[in-house]
Amino acid sequence: ERNIALKRFDSLNIIIEKPCILKIDVQGVEERVLEGFGEYLNYIDFVLTEVLFKNYHKNQTQYSNIFKLLENAGFNGFIQLNPCIENGKLNHCDLLFWR
Protein backbone atom coordinates (compact mmCIF):
# COMPACT_ATOMS: atom_id res chain seq x y z
CA GLU A 1 0.00 0.00 0.00
CA ARG A 2 1.25 3.46 -0.93
CA ASN A 3 0.22 6.89 0.22
CA ILE A 4 -0.43 9.24 -2.65
CA ALA A 5 -0.91 12.97 -2.29
CA LEU A 6 -4.02 14.19 -4.10
CA LYS A 7 -4.24 17.70 -5.51
CA ARG A 8 -6.86 19.47 -7.54
CA PHE A 9 -5.68 20.34 -11.03
CA ASP A 10 -6.82 23.92 -10.54
CA SER A 11 -4.40 24.24 -7.60
CA LEU A 12 -1.41 23.58 -9.87
CA ASN A 13 0.38 26.23 -11.88
CA ILE A 14 -0.04 24.63 -15.30
CA ILE A 15 -0.67 26.46 -18.56
CA ILE A 16 -3.00 24.63 -20.92
CA GLU A 17 -2.09 24.98 -24.59
CA LYS A 18 -4.66 24.52 -27.32
CA PRO A 19 -5.78 22.29 -28.81
CA CYS A 20 -5.99 20.25 -25.63
CA ILE A 21 -7.32 16.75 -25.04
CA LEU A 22 -7.85 15.41 -21.53
CA LYS A 23 -7.70 11.61 -21.17
CA ILE A 24 -9.20 10.18 -17.99
CA ASP A 25 -8.98 6.52 -16.96
CA VAL A 26 -9.47 6.50 -13.21
CA GLN A 27 -11.69 3.51 -12.51
CA GLY A 28 -14.86 5.10 -11.23
CA VAL A 29 -13.79 8.51 -9.90
CA GLU A 30 -14.18 10.48 -13.15
CA GLU A 31 -16.52 13.00 -11.55
CA ARG A 32 -13.97 13.88 -8.85
CA VAL A 33 -11.25 14.33 -11.46
CA LEU A 34 -13.42 16.55 -13.67
CA GLU A 35 -14.54 18.64 -10.69
CA GLY A 36 -10.88 19.05 -9.69
CA PHE A 37 -10.24 20.90 -12.94
CA GLY A 38 -12.55 23.71 -11.81
CA GLU A 39 -12.48 26.61 -14.29
CA TYR A 40 -9.57 24.97 -16.16
CA LEU A 41 -12.13 22.62 -17.71
CA ASN A 42 -13.16 25.61 -19.86
CA TYR A 43 -9.73 25.44 -21.57
CA ILE A 44 -10.04 21.77 -22.54
CA ASP A 45 -11.20 21.05 -26.10
CA PHE A 46 -11.76 17.29 -25.88
CA VAL A 47 -12.30 14.85 -23.01
CA LEU A 48 -11.72 11.13 -23.53
CA THR A 49 -12.94 9.05 -20.63
CA GLU A 50 -13.91 5.50 -19.84
CA VAL A 51 -17.52 5.20 -18.69
CA LEU A 52 -18.74 2.28 -16.58
CA PHE A 53 -22.32 1.07 -16.90
CA LYS A 54 -21.91 -1.80 -14.45
CA ASN A 55 -21.11 -1.20 -10.78
CA TYR A 56 -17.51 -2.22 -10.21
CA HIS A 57 -16.43 0.19 -7.47
CA LYS A 58 -18.05 1.51 -4.32
CA ASN A 59 -19.31 5.08 -4.93
CA GLN A 60 -18.25 5.02 -8.58
CA THR A 61 -19.28 7.92 -10.80
CA GLN A 62 -22.59 7.44 -12.54
CA TYR A 63 -22.38 7.96 -16.28
CA SER A 64 -25.22 10.51 -16.15
CA ASN A 65 -23.12 12.70 -13.84
CA ILE A 66 -20.30 12.76 -16.39
CA PHE A 67 -22.73 13.89 -19.10
CA LYS A 68 -24.23 16.61 -16.88
CA LEU A 69 -20.87 17.92 -15.73
CA LEU A 70 -19.44 18.12 -19.24
CA GLU A 71 -22.62 19.59 -20.70
CA ASN A 72 -22.56 22.31 -18.02
CA ALA A 73 -18.92 22.98 -18.98
CA GLY A 74 -19.89 23.61 -22.61
CA PHE A 75 -19.24 20.22 -24.21
CA ASN A 76 -21.96 19.58 -26.76
CA GLY A 77 -21.08 16.39 -28.58
CA PHE A 78 -19.62 12.95 -28.06
CA ILE A 79 -18.86 9.70 -29.82
CA GLN A 80 -18.75 6.21 -28.32
CA LEU A 81 -15.55 4.21 -28.79
CA ASN A 82 -14.48 0.69 -27.81
CA PRO A 83 -17.79 -0.63 -26.48
CA CYS A 84 -17.47 -3.71 -24.25
CA ILE A 85 -20.62 -5.80 -24.26
CA GLU A 86 -21.23 -8.65 -21.82
CA ASN A 87 -24.32 -10.85 -21.92
CA GLY A 88 -25.96 -8.52 -24.43
CA LYS A 89 -25.50 -5.40 -22.28
CA LEU A 90 -23.10 -2.50 -22.56
CA ASN A 91 -20.60 -2.93 -19.75
CA HIS A 92 -18.25 -0.02 -20.38
CA CYS A 93 -16.90 2.09 -23.23
CA ASP A 94 -14.79 5.13 -23.97
CA LEU A 95 -16.52 8.40 -24.77
CA LEU A 96 -14.86 11.28 -26.59
CA PHE A 97 -16.56 14.61 -25.79
CA TRP A 98 -15.95 17.85 -27.68
CA ARG A 99 -17.01 21.49 -27.64
SULMOMO-V172482 format. One record per backbone hydrogen bond with DSSP energy under -0.5 kcal/mol. CO is the residue of the C=O (numbers start at 1). NH is the residue of the N-H. Records with the same first field share a line. If there is no record, write none. Layout:
BEGIN
CO: NH ; NH
END
This chain:
BEGIN
2: 4
8: 11
9: 12
12: 14
14: 16
15: 17
20: 45 ; 46
21: 23
22: 24 ; 48
24: 50
26: 29
28: 61
29: 33
30: 34
31: 35
32: 36
33: 37
34: 37
35: 38
36: 10
37: 40
38: 41
39: 42
40: 43
41: 44
45: 99
46: 22
47: 49 ; 97
48: 24
49: 95
51: 93
54: 56
57: 60
62: 65 ; 66
63: 67
64: 68
65: 69
66: 70
67: 71
68: 72
69: 73
70: 75
71: 74
77: 98
79: 96
81: 94
83: 85
84: 91 ; 92
86: 89
89: 86
91: 53 ; 54
92: 84
93: 51
94: 81
95: 49 ; 97
96: 79
97: 47
98: 76 ; 77
END
